[in-house]
């Protein structure tokens, strides 16, 4: 997919704090674009632009002409602020109030890095919004039924964790499992290091541990927790705060506390960056000893670093495929391809994500290229079909 200027790029300055927020709409399909809202210190317009382009790709990759859910365009929002800042919530409300015309008209959004869905929903209501996805309502056959189905799905919990918090990690895990199966690598004995234990990282670790893999390291803002014999992922998840930080008092005797970047050099076959963008660059990629990097976060591996990794035989499974299950789960549920049921959701996610991962890896093998290049090629194939059926605004 060739980089090009987005349809709309907006920079907002908060009149109270002077902090900036951003909205980028890469393109509209059926008059609507989809993409989450993140909050992190140092967030930039360039970052949000790349994320919006990635959302266009994720939507296109899940195009199925037989499904009720058909693709939207790609967009993304961002706010340059530490979510732990005492003034972060007020800033979020003011940002959403400023973005209200766009959310009401064509931008559907939800949680991303630094923000939870519950927090966004509360702030959106305070900003006067009906819903953060109300722009898609005119595309629904039965709005009332669809909205109830999505609300019911968000109320579902599995082992005390919301279904919405587990959907994306289920997709990430299944994408990796598809790659392991193709390589003939057994799950038992395969070691994993995860950077970030928030929504995406925590759920990914949970599903991989349940599949039989051994999670030997996880990292949060306080540092890396490691245990070569394997970490108790359920216990760590239960010990998290809402930012994904683990209470160190809950660690077991064999768990070690290491520096924050120790996850990079963990003795593991798989590394899962599941926190910030740009986590792996040319200065630290040589520390990675893993065979696979699975991009649970958005844009965690810089392109120049990926070239160096590929030269060393390290395969990067790209974000536009492996973490796309979160977005797809919203729309599969809202449009009625699945119901508000955890087992049905997980089965659909696993089936769809494995098929997409296999398609990407088949294309990579056929073209003699990387999985990311293969994913881009698949998008290039699908966008004309989407445009012909639904049209878009570039």
Secondary structure as GFF3:
##gff-version 3
##sequence-region A 1 394
A	DSSP	beta_strand	8	13	.	.	.	ID=ss1
A	DSSP	beta_strand	20	25	.	.	.	ID=ss2
A	DSSP	beta_strand	28	29	.	.	.	ID=ss3
A	DSSP	beta_strand	33	34	.	.	.	ID=ss4
A	DSSP	beta_strand	37	40	.	.	.	ID=ss5
A	DSSP	alpha_helix	45	61	.	.	.	ID=ss6
A	DSSP	beta_strand	73	80	.	.	.	ID=ss7
A	DSSP	alpha_helix	88	105	.	.	.	ID=ss8
A	DSSP	beta_strand	107	108	.	.	.	ID=ss9
A	DSSP	alpha_helix	117	126	.	.	.	ID=ss10
A	DSSP	three_ten_helix	134	139	.	.	.	ID=ss11
A	DSSP	alpha_helix	143	155	.	.	.	ID=ss12
A	DSSP	beta_strand	157	158	.	.	.	ID=ss13
A	DSSP	beta_strand	161	162	.	.	.	ID=ss14
A	DSSP	alpha_helix	163	183	.	.	.	ID=ss15
A	DSSP	beta_strand	191	195	.	.	.	ID=ss16
A	DSSP	alpha_helix	199	210	.	.	.	ID=ss17
A	DSSP	beta_strand	214	220	.	.	.	ID=ss18
A	DSSP	beta_strand	223	226	.	.	.	ID=ss19
A	DSSP	alpha_helix	233	238	.	.	.	ID=ss20
A	DSSP	three_ten_helix	248	250	.	.	.	ID=ss21
A	DSSP	beta_strand	256	258	.	.	.	ID=ss22
A	DSSP	three_ten_helix	262	265	.	.	.	ID=ss23
A	DSSP	beta_strand	270	273	.	.	.	ID=ss24
A	DSSP	three_ten_helix	285	287	.	.	.	ID=ss25
A	DSSP	beta_strand	292	294	.	.	.	ID=ss26
A	DSSP	alpha_helix	303	311	.	.	.	ID=ss27
A	DSSP	beta_strand	315	317	.	.	.	ID=ss28
A	DSSP	alpha_helix	319	322	.	.	.	ID=ss29
A	DSSP	alpha_helix	325	335	.	.	.	ID=ss30
A	DSSP	alpha_helix	342	367	.	.	.	ID=ss31
A	DSSP	alpha_helix	371	390	.	.	.	ID=ss32
A	DSSP	beta_strand	392	393	.	.	.	ID=ss33
###
